[in-house]
């Protein structure tokens, strides 16, 4: 008779304890991200504000010809890329496209070979694949929170200002 794998409560408890211990050692990071585009498509920028305890990091960048959705995605991608180790992240963004894409739509796109339910190619699949890897393969634990843009949230307002700085950098590099 072949050997069977049996999971016992004691083994499950040890596994749960090990998982909890790993989560307890993760650094807490709060991230605000935003994208901006002057014309859509047009010159665009992304911004990210990262806080961990007393530490603050601001990131921004841009491209000469892009879309707002791509810049919203790049803000999250670059924020996650900047982290040196797995973290417990509270991420605030004003893009339902990015939040729903990563939390709801992604499994279906992947199952359909990066096609939508309407059998069309997924827009920005190159960035979705990068974001998928950063979110699901890097060991981060991310809580996604949508905030209304331009509504006075200080973190979102700062990320927006950084995104606009990214547009300016892209435009000045073009000259």
Secondary structure, 3 states (H helix, E strand, C coil): CCCCCCCCHHHHHHHHHHHHHHHHCCEEEEEEEEEEEECCCEEEEEEEEEEECCEEEEEEEEEEEECHHHHHHHHHHHHHHCCCCCEEEEEEECCHHHHHHHHHHHHHHHHCCCECCCCCECCCHHHHHHHHHHHHCCCCEEEEEECCCCCCCHHHHHHHHHHHHHHHHHHHHHC
